[in-house]
Amino acid sequence: MSSHQPEKNYEQADLQVKRVVGAGLILALATAASFGLMYGAYQLFEKREQATDAATLPATRVAMDGPQRPPEPILQGSPGSRFELRDPLPEMIEMHEQEAQRLGGYGWVDRSAGQAHIPIIEAKKLVLQRGLPSREQP
């Protein structure tokens, strides 16, 4: 019999614990340093913004708590906003009714030029029958 040794198909060296722990510590320190830098930058920007607000707010502040109305144009506020002067829902319903009436009825766009509008359903039927207008190719 020969004294032939079988091949070793596995890692021979042991895990170097000091290197793994060292890499973990470096990673933890880098994470802590980046957190500290970001927190410091946040604090700097926050102080700068507060200083800017303190300098400009009194000059530009408009008292809205009293009976004063804001300057024109008075815009419709969103529901629940502080500047809401009236309920927007009836105005929106009226606007949608006007749109539906215009889209569903006949009327003049410019009477002097002879331009009229037709219901949108009729216009769609005409487009299907006649096709879309196109330019002549040169």
C-alpha positions in Angstrom: 0.0 0.0 0.0 1.1 3.5 -0.7 1.1 6.3 1.7 -0.9 8.5 -0.5 -2.8 11.3 1.3 -6.3 12.1 0.1 -6.9 15.6 -1.3 -8.2 18.2 1.0 -11.2 20.1 -0.5 -11.8 22.5 2.3 -10.3 25.7 3.7 -7.3 25.0 5.7 -6.9 28.3 7.5 -9.0 29.3 10.5 -11.2 32.4 10.6 -9.2 35.4 11.8 -11.5 36.8 14.5 -9.5 39.9 15.0 -9.9 41.0 11.4 -13.7 40.4 11.4 -14.1 42.3 14.7 -11.8 45.1 13.4 -13.9 45.5 10.2 -17.1 45.5 12.3 -15.7 48.3 14.5 -14.6 50.3 11.5 -18.0 50.0 10.0 -19.7 51.0 13.2 -17.4 54.0 13.6 -18.0 55.1 10.1 -21.8 54.8 10.6 -21.6 56.8 13.8 -19.5 59.5 12.2 -21.8 59.9 9.2 -24.8 60.1 11.6 -23.0 62.8 13.6 -22.2 64.8 10.5 -25.8 64.6 9.2 -27.2 65.6 12.6 -24.8 68.5 12.8 -25.7 69.7 9.3 -29.4 69.4 10.2 -28.9 71.5 13.3 -27.0 74.1 11.3 -29.7 74.4 8.6 -32.4 74.5 11.2 -30.7 77.4 13.0 -30.1 79.2 9.7 -33.8 78.8 8.7 -35.1 80.0 12.1 -32.8 83.1 11.9 -34.1 83.8 8.4 -37.7 83.4 9.5 -37.2 85.6 12.5 -35.8 88.4 10.3 -38.4 88.3 7.5 -41.6 87.1 9.2 -42.6 90.3 11.1 -42.3 92.4 7.9 -44.3 90.1 5.7 -46.8 88.7 8.2 -50.5 89.5 7.4 -52.9 89.2 10.3 -55.6 86.8 9.1 -57.1 86.1 12.5 -59.3 89.2 12.6 -62.1 90.5 10.4 -59.6 91.6 7.7 -59.9 89.8 4.4 -56.8 88.9 2.3 -55.9 91.2 -0.6 -57.4 90.6 -4.0 -57.7 88.2 -5.8 -59.5 86.1 -3.3 -58.9 82.5 -4.2 -61.2 79.7 -3.3 -59.5 77.8 -0.5 -59.4 74.0 -0.3 -61.9 72.4 2.1 -60.8 72.8 5.7 -58.3 75.6 4.9 -58.0 78.6 7.1 -58.8 81.0 4.2 -62.0 79.3 3.1 -64.6 82.0 2.7 -67.4 79.9 1.3 -68.3 76.3 0.7 -66.7 75.3 -2.6 -69.0 72.4 -3.3 -72.0 74.3 -4.8 -69.6 76.2 -7.1 -68.0 73.0 -8.3 -71.5 71.4 -8.9 -72.5 74.5 -10.9 -69.3 74.5 -12.9 -69.8 70.8 -13.8 -73.4 71.4 -14.8 -72.3 74.3 -17.1 -69.6 72.1 -18.6 -72.1 69.2 -19.2 -74.6 71.7 -20.8 -71.9 73.1 -23.1 -70.6 69.6 -24.1 -74.1 68.2 -24.6 -75.8 71.1 -26.4 -75.7 73.3 -29.4 -74.5 77.0 -29.2 -72.4 79.7 -30.8 -68.7 80.1 -30.3 -68.5 83.2 -32.5 -71.8 84.2 -34.1 -70.2 86.9 -36.3 -67.7 84.4 -37.7 -70.3 81.7 -38.1 -68.7 79.3 -35.6 -70.9 77.1 -33.6 -70.4 74.1 -31.3 -72.3 70.8 -31.4 -72.8 68.1 -28.7 -69.7 66.1 -28.2 -71.5 62.8 -29.0 -72.5 64.2 -32.4 -68.9 65.4 -33.0 -67.6 61.9 -32.2 -70.1 60.4 -34.7 -69.0 62.9 -37.4 -65.3 62.1 -36.8 -66.0 58.4 -37.1 -67.9 59.0 -40.4 -65.6 61.5 -42.0 -62.3 60.7 -40.3 -59.9 63.2 -38.8 -58.9 66.2 -40.9 -55.4 65.9 -42.3 -53.0 68.2 -44.2 -52.1 67.5 -47.7 -48.6 66.1 -48.0 -46.1 68.2 -50.1 
